[in-house]
Amino acid sequence: MVNRWHAAIPLILILGAVWIWISRPSVVESRFDTPRPALYHPAPDFTLPRFSLSGAAGDLFTLSEEKGRPIVLNFWATWCGPCRREFPALQAAAVRHGGCTSPGASDGESQRGQSGPAQNSDCVLFIGVNQGENEDTVARFLNEVGGPSAVSESSPANQSDGTSEFEIILDRSLEVGQRYNVQGLPLTYFIDTEGRILGVWSGEMNSVILAEQIAEILP
């Protein structure tokens, strides 16, 4: 009986290997030609539509066009409880670090009607990448929390005031979320002025955690 069992072991191993090969997950080829996100490496580029209350199409956000200023890239959804709870901290930080100069702007160009220096040394752009929801759902949430909403539909970045630097963009297909390895919400990437990822935070943030992470990406 023992000899028969020993003889069956190779067969069991072979069948197990075959089963693992057959049941392996399929590999879906990415349409992106940039590397996956990693600390101290460039953040993968993408282009997504900006949120608009009017639902107007054609206004796009491209990450690489914002190179030159620090970015907080936050993946979120309205159904996500931790996302809702951390939203006020993100809003407050966006106002506190507002007044950024768009990359390539002239030194004398004022920002969204602000006076004073064209570029603040601690300016940060906040990007809220909504995962898989439509404009109506996002609009209801933003109206509920009070911003950053398109109070003025002509506002290109849908800020709630002249100093907020908070963009809401729509990843309806979840393709960018998949590219950034979003397996749970919220997930936040902290990107420096060179476009490199210097920090990643999985889960809810409070104002203290947010401030600590932002300090790491300021020039």
Buried (B, 14 or more C-beta within 10 A) or exposed (E): EEEEEEEEEEEEEEEEEEEEEEEEEEEEEEEBEBEEBEEEEBBBBBEBBBBBBEEEEEEEBEBBEBBBBBBBBBBBBBEBEBBBEBBBBBBEBBBBBBBBBBEEBEEEEEBBEBEEEBBBEBBBBBBBBBBEBEBEBBBEBBEEBEBBBBBEEEBEBBBBBEBBBBBBBBBBEEBBBBBBBBEEBBBBBBBBBEBBBBBBBBEBBEBEBBBEBBEEBBE
